[in-house]
Amino acid sequence: METNGVNNGSEKARHGLSFEFFPPRQPEGEKLFWNTLETLLPYRPDFVSITCGAGGSRQSGSGELVRHVQERTGLHTVAHLTCVGASRADLTEMLRFYQGCGIPSILALRGDSPRDDPAALERGAFRHAEPFVAFIREYFPEFRLGIAAYPEGHPETPDKALDELHFRRKVEAGADFAVTQFFFENEVYDRFVASCRDKGVHVPIFPGIMPVTDFKQIKRLSELCGSVLPEWLTSRYEAIRDDPEAMLRTGVEIAVAQCRDLLLRGAPGLHFFTLNQSLAVPKILEALAGEFYAG
């Protein structure tokens, strides 16, 4: 993975491109997962990332899926790994597993406490991502490390200045790049990146893009992660709430405009939250093809 936005093997330098997936739970979901991945392969992503369950547990199914994706596709595969509720032994086992599989990168996250076990955060070896990043950097230095960024602030940290300080400390602990939570106002991303640069943080910060093709689903996700749904966006979707085709067209249109503006503003690339769906992202990338390449 080239986290400076250059895709190895392409004839022309281009902005970075990556896709995020989650482990399917049912056979139908597994088929959709692989169909979506195969649909997106021709766009030559710099990496794909696979989310995981809480606590770094192999039982989440994500470990074997990460291995399978890299072996089957040859893509640079980034494994999400959360430390919430996990012991050092649990996390070391998982990291050694990824090490043995040749997985090159880890997205190191605190993660959310399981709903049925709210005390998990207190029980784990690391209560925050910063010491978890430092732990991986010290004992598994071969991994490239990614972290999460929250341009609108982490939902558990209303003080944005404090949240930004936490982000900088994660970078100082050893992170190589960052991926943001999804947002819809690009000025928020601009301000966050500019503030980080002013304070000496220079790792690539990739904006997370969430195409809105199911407004009810996005409303639920925004409530969980603290992303703001601006009034201009909600009003557009309220008018087409019962029209899936119009919702898809609108989602693609909004995402294309957002991505085009982010690239013009100097974003190093785009990280798409696919939600294991293949309808919107190809349409967005086709619309952006003319300006996606840097030279």
Buried (B, 14 or more C-beta within 10 A) or exposed (E): BBBEBBBEEEEEEBBBBBBBBBBBEEEEEBEBBBEBBEBBBEBEBBBBBBBBBBBBBBEBBBBEBBBBBBEEBEBBBBBBBBBBBBBBEBBBBBBEBBBEBEBBBBBBBBBBBBEEEEEBBEBBBBBBBBBBBBBBBEEBEEBBBBBBBBBBBBBEBEEBEEBBEBBBBBBEBBBBBBBBBBBBBBEBBBEBBEBBEEEEBEBBBBBBBBBBBBBEEBBEBBEEBBBBBEEEBBEBBEEBEEEEEBBBBBBBBBBBEBBBBBBEEEBBBBBBBBBBBBBBBBBBBEBBEEEBBEE
